Amino acid sequence: MRQTILFLVSLLATGAFAGAPLCTSNKALCIQSAPTIGDASSVDILVSTNINGWVSFGFGGSGMFGADMAMIWQENNAWKVSRRLSTAHRLPAAGMQLYTIVNATTAADPATGMHFIYLRRPIAKSSSTAADLDVPFENVAVAFAYYKGSSVSASSLPFHSFRQNAAYSFLDASSPLILPASLQAPPTTPTTTASAGVAAPPPSAATLSPSPLPSPVEEPQPTTWISRDLALQLHVWSMSIAWSFLSFAAVFTARFLKHRLPTTWFNFHRVLFTLVLVLTALGMTMILTTADAGTPMFSSVHGKLGLAVALATPLQVVLGIVIDKLFDPARVKVPARDKLHWFAGYFVAIAGPINAILGLNLFAGGLDFIWLAINLMVIGGWIGAFVVAQLVIGQKHEASSTPTDKVLEEDHTRPVAMGREASELTLATP
C-alpha cells in the first residue's frame, strides 16, 4: 500500500510517462527517459549510477562507434556533462553541447549508494556531422560505458573499464517515469567550455530523493596487464611499421635485388619478414588481451581482414623456411609449395597495408591523423618505387643471366640456397 501511494504521488508530481529503466548487467549504471512535459521538442533522461569516475551512454551507433554520446563525471564536487560524437575507436570528440543538467544529487543515496543526474536535451541533432543524431522515436541501439577510478576531469577521461550494448526507446511513454517533485526544476542554460563541450549544472541543484531504479550489484572490474591506451598505441605502431614499411622492403628485396645480392638477398628477405611476423604478433596480442569481454573483435572489415593477414603471415614464414630446405636446383617444374608461397605473399603484401590504413582510419583523431598521413606517404613512396623498379630493372632471379633456365624464370618465390653463388647452381633445362 505504501509503495502504491508513493507511486501515485510521484506520478502526479511529474505527469511524465517513459520507458522502463535500462541498466547495465551489474546495475551500476541506469537510464530512464521521457518526452519533456510541455515541450515536444526535447527529452528528459534520468541517469542513475554508483560509479566513481565517469559514466556514459550513447545511441544510434554500432556499439560506441558512430554513437551520439553523453559523458558524465564529478569535478570539484559538481556534476559535468559533455556531449561526445564517437566517430573513431578512441576518446570521442566533443560535439555541440545539447545536454543541460536540470538537477543532480550532491551526495550518494545512503540506501543504494546511487547518484542521480537529471538531463535534458533537444530531440533534434545540432549538425550534419557524423554521429550527430536525432533522438529517435523507435527502439535504438544503446552503448553504455564507464571508467571506475579517480582523477577524472574534462582534460583527463581515461579509457573505459566497462562497456555494454543494449537497445532502448528514449521517447517511449508507455510506463510512468517516477521522479520526485524536486526534479522538476526548469532547465537552465548550460555553461559550456568550448574545448571540451562541458555543461555545468545549475548552482541551485538540490539533493534528490531516492529513486526506484534497481540497487547496484557490484561486480569485479576488468583489469588488464597493460594500460589500454598504451596497448592501442602499440597496436597502431607495430602494425603500421610492419605493413607500411617492412613488408614492402621484404618483397622489394625478393623481387628486384636477387641479381645484385645473389648470396645475401634471402638473408635480408628472411630477417625483414620475420620482423613483420613479430610486430604482427605484438599488435594482435595488444588488442586481444586488453579487449572488453564480449567485444566482437572480428565483426568489422578491419577485424576480419586483420585476422586473415595475421593467420597468413606465419604461414608465409614457414613456407619460406620449408622451400629453402627442400630446394632442388635440378628440378624441372615449380612445386606447389612455391606457388602457395607466391599467392599467399601477394595476399599479405596487398591486404596488410590496406588493413593498416583501415585501422588508422578507425582510430583517426588528433596526432593519429598525422600518423595516418605519414603511413599513406610511405606506402605511396613504396608503390612508386615498385613501379620504377619494374620498368627499369624488371623482376630478377638468381640465375636470370642464364636464360636457358625456363624453370627459374617461372619461379617467383625460390630462395637461393644459403651461402651459394648463383654461378654455382646446377641449372636444369627442360
Solvent accessible surface area in square Angstrom, and as a share of the most:
residue,aa,sasa,rsa
1,M,180,0.80
2,R,169,0.62
3,Q,129,0.57
4,T,73,0.43
5,I,93,0.47
6,L,83,0.41
7,F,66,0.27
8,L,89,0.44
9,V,88,0.51
10,S,19,0.12
11,L,34,0.17
12,L,153,0.76
13,A,42,0.33
14,T,10,0.06
15,G,41,0.39
16,A,7,0.05
17,F,92,0.38
18,A,0,0.00
19,G,4,0.03
20,A,62,0.48
21,P,55,0.35
22,L,33,0.16
23,C,29,0.18
24,T,1,0.01
25,S,66,0.43
26,N,2,0.01
27,K,64,0.27
28,A,0,0.00
29,L,0,0.00
30,C,0,0.00
31,I,0,0.00
32,Q,8,0.04
33,S,0,0.00
34,A,0,0.00
35,P,44,0.28
36,T,12,0.07
37,I,102,0.52
38,G,86,0.83
39,D,57,0.30
40,A,98,0.76
41,S,71,0.46
42,S,8,0.05
43,V,0,0.00
44,D,7,0.03
45,I,2,0.01
46,L,3,0.01
47,V,0,0.00
48,S,0,0.00
49,T,1,0.00
50,N,34,0.18
51,I,9,0.05
52,N,110,0.57
53,G,12,0.11
54,W,9,0.03
55,V,3,0.02
56,S,1,0.01
57,F,1,0.00
58,G,0,0.00
59,F,3,0.01
60,G,35,0.34
61,G,15,0.15
62,S,93,0.60
63,G,17,0.16
64,M,23,0.10
65,F,69,0.29
66,G,23,0.22
67,A,0,0.00
68,D,0,0.00
69,M,1,0.00
70,A,0,0.00
71,M,3,0.01
72,I,1,0.00
73,W,0,0.00
74,Q,67,0.30
75,E,40,0.18
76,N,133,0.68
77,N,148,0.76
78,A,33,0.26
79,W,14,0.05
80,K,39,0.16
81,V,0,0.00
82,S,0,0.00
83,R,0,0.00
84,R,14,0.05
85,L,14,0.07
86,S,2,0.01
87,T,62,0.36
88,A,9,0.07
89,H,71,0.31
90,R,82,0.30
91,L,84,0.42
92,P,10,0.06
93,A,67,0.52
94,A,39,0.30
95,G,13,0.12
96,M,125,0.56
97,Q,23,0.10
98,L,27,0.14
99,Y,0,0.00
100,T,15,0.09
101,I,0,0.00
102,V,2,0.01
103,N,5,0.03
104,A,3,0.02
105,T,3,0.02
106,T,89,0.52
107,A,58,0.45
108,A,44,0.34
109,D,14,0.07
110,P,135,0.85
111,A,89,0.69
112,T,30,0.17
113,G,34,0.32
114,M,3,0.01
115,H,28,0.12
116,F,6,0.03
117,I,0,0.00
118,Y,2,0.01
119,L,0,0.00
120,R,31,0.11
121,R,2,0.01
122,P,54,0.34
123,I,20,0.10
124,A,61,0.47
125,K,95,0.40
126,S,33,0.21
127,S,44,0.28
128,S,107,0.69
129,T,75,0.43
130,A,69,0.53
131,A,10,0.08
132,D,5,0.03
133,L,52,0.26
134,D,70,0.37
135,V,2,0.01
136,P,22,0.14
137,F,147,0.61
138,E,114,0.51
139,N,98,0.50
140,V,23,0.13
141,A,49,0.38
142,V,2,0.01
143,A,1,0.01
144,F,1,0.00
145,A,0,0.00
146,Y,0,0.00
147,Y,46,0.18
148,K,82,0.35
149,G,22,0.21
150,S,80,0.52
151,S,98,0.63
152,V,17,0.10
153,S,26,0.17
154,A,34,0.26
155,S,113,0.73
156,S,45,0.29
157,L,18,0.09
158,P,40,0.25
159,F,67,0.28
160,H,16,0.07
161,S,17,0.11
162,F,28,0.12
163,R,53,0.19
164,Q,60,0.27
165,N,79,0.40
166,A,35,0.28
167,A,54,0.42
168,Y,17,0.06
169,S,23,0.15
170,F,1,0.00
171,L,15,0.07
172,D,47,0.24
173,A,56,0.44
174,S,87,0.56
175,S,34,0.22
176,P,37,0.23
177,L,1,0.01
178,I,42,0.21
179,L,1,0.01
180,P,31,0.19
181,A,66,0.51
182,S,50,0.32
183,L,2,0.01
184,Q,66,0.29
185,A,39,0.31
186,P,104,0.65
187,P,67,0.42
188,T,51,0.30
189,T,127,0.74
190,P,36,0.22
191,T,97,0.56
192,T,67,0.39
193,T,73,0.42
194,A,101,0.79
195,S,105,0.68
196,A,10,0.08
197,G,4,0.04
198,V,8,0.05
199,A,0,0.00
200,A,29,0.23
201,P,26,0.16
202,P,13,0.08
203,P,143,0.90
204,S,98,0.63
205,A,24,0.19
206,A,48,0.37
207,T,84,0.49
208,L,14,0.07
209,S,54,0.35
210,P,87,0.55
211,S,18,0.11
212,P,84,0.53
213,L,11,0.06
214,P,53,0.33
215,S,64,0.41
216,P,29,0.18
217,V,100,0.57
218,E,86,0.39
219,E,79,0.35
220,P,132,0.83
221,Q,42,0.19
222,P,63,0.40
223,T,125,0.73
224,T,46,0.27
225,W,161,0.56
226,I,28,0.14
227,S,65,0.42
228,R,25,0.09
229,D,72,0.37
230,L,83,0.41
231,A,1,0.01
232,L,21,0.10
233,Q,53,0.23
234,L,48,0.24
235,H,18,0.08
236,V,9,0.05
237,W,112,0.39
238,S,5,0.03
239,M,28,0.12
240,S,4,0.03
241,I,77,0.39
242,A,0,0.00
243,W,6,0.02
244,S,4,0.03
245,F,101,0.42
246,L,19,0.09
247,S,2,0.02
248,F,26,0.11
249,A,14,0.11
250,A,0,0.00
251,V,44,0.25
252,F,36,0.15
253,T,10,0.06
254,A,20,0.15
255,R,56,0.20
256,F,1,0.00
257,L,41,0.21
258,K,2,0.01
259,H,66,0.30
260,R,157,0.57
261,L,61,0.30
262,P,36,0.22
263,T,33,0.19
264,T,53,0.31
265,W,4,0.01
266,F,9,0.04
267,N,57,0.29
268,F,107,0.45
269,H,31,0.14
270,R,98,0.36
271,V,89,0.51
272,L,33,0.17
273,F,17,0.07
274,T,53,0.31
275,L,79,0.39
276,V,0,0.00
277,L,46,0.23
278,V,84,0.48
279,L,36,0.18
280,T,5,0.03
281,A,54,0.42
282,L,67,0.34
283,G,0,0.00
284,M,30,0.13
285,T,58,0.34
286,M,5,0.02
287,I,38,0.20
288,L,86,0.43
289,T,66,0.39
290,T,10,0.06
291,A,37,0.28
292,D,19,0.10
293,A,105,0.81
294,G,81,0.77
295,T,35,0.20
296,P,82,0.52
297,M,53,0.23
298,F,75,0.31
299,S,72,0.46
300,S,51,0.33
301,V,107,0.61
302,H,36,0.16
303,G,10,0.10
304,K,120,0.51
305,L,41,0.20
306,G,14,0.14
307,L,62,0.31
308,A,39,0.30
309,V,6,0.03
310,A,17,0.13
311,L,121,0.60
312,A,15,0.11
313,T,0,0.00
314,P,50,0.32
315,L,77,0.38
316,Q,11,0.05
317,V,28,0.16
318,V,84,0.48
319,L,18,0.09
320,G,10,0.10
321,I,82,0.41
322,V,54,0.31
323,I,1,0.01
324,D,19,0.10
325,K,151,0.64
326,L,98,0.49
327,F,23,0.10
328,D,70,0.36
329,P,39,0.24
330,A,58,0.45
331,R,28,0.10
332,V,100,0.57
333,K,148,0.63
334,V,20,0.11
335,P,26,0.17
336,A,83,0.65
337,R,75,0.27
338,D,1,0.00
339,K,98,0.41
340,L,88,0.44
341,H,20,0.09
342,W,72,0.25
343,F,124,0.52
344,A,13,0.10
345,G,16,0.15
346,Y,98,0.37
347,F,81,0.34
348,V,2,0.01
349,A,24,0.19
350,I,106,0.54
351,A,7,0.06
352,G,2,0.02
353,P,7,0.05
354,I,90,0.46
355,N,13,0.07
356,A,9,0.07
357,I,38,0.19
358,L,62,0.31
359,G,7,0.07
360,L,5,0.02
361,N,93,0.48
362,L,33,0.16
363,F,23,0.09
364,A,12,0.10
365,G,12,0.12
366,G,59,0.57
367,L,143,0.71
368,D,13,0.07
369,F,119,0.50
370,I,99,0.50
371,W,66,0.23
372,L,23,0.11
373,A,45,0.35
374,I,67,0.34
375,N,4,0.02
376,L,92,0.46
377,M,134,0.60
378,V,51,0.29
379,I,19,0.10
380,G,39,0.38
381,G,47,0.46
382,W,45,0.16
383,I,95,0.48
384,G,34,0.32
385,A,39,0.30
386,F,41,0.17
387,V,80,0.46
388,V,90,0.52
389,A,7,0.05
390,Q,79,0.35
391,L,146,0.73
392,V,117,0.67
393,I,47,0.24
394,G,17,0.16
395,Q,43,0.19
396,K,57,0.24
397,H,8,0.04
398,E,11,0.05
399,A,6,0.05
400,S,35,0.22
401,S,106,0.69
402,T,44,0.26
403,P,110,0.69
404,T,86,0.50
405,D,5,0.02
406,K,113,0.48
407,V,6,0.04
408,L,15,0.07
409,E,78,0.35
410,E,82,0.37
411,D,2,0.01
412,H,57,0.26
413,T,18,0.11
414,R,3,0.01
415,P,3,0.02
416,V,0,0.00
417,A,15,0.11
418,M,67,0.30
419,G,67,0.65
420,R,75,0.28
421,E,81,0.36
422,A,20,0.16
423,S,104,0.67
424,E,116,0.52
425,L,13,0.07
426,T,91,0.53
427,L,57,0.28
428,A,14,0.11
429,T,83,0.48
430,P,120,0.76
